[in-house]
Amino acid sequence: MRDWPAIVGRNVRRLRQQKGLTQEQLAFEAKIDLTYMGGIERGKRNPSLMVMARIAQALSAPLAKLISE
């Protein structure tokens, strides 16, 4: 079984860093709490589809990029 929260977290971190954003900036743009964003990036949170869609939009990336291995 795949560890989806870890996969999403790695992808969010990588895409965020490529955009030159801090966790705080991304959390603000995606309208989610900073501590929740940190949990997502560490693979400790299991974000809903709507939260992932907001993150993808804030990153100007297709949603599929968040779940690709």
Buried (B, 14 or more C-beta within 10 A) or exposed (E): EEEBBEBBBBBBBEBBEEBEBEBEBBBBBBEBEBEBBBBBBEBEBEBEEEBBBBBBBBBEBEBEEBEEE
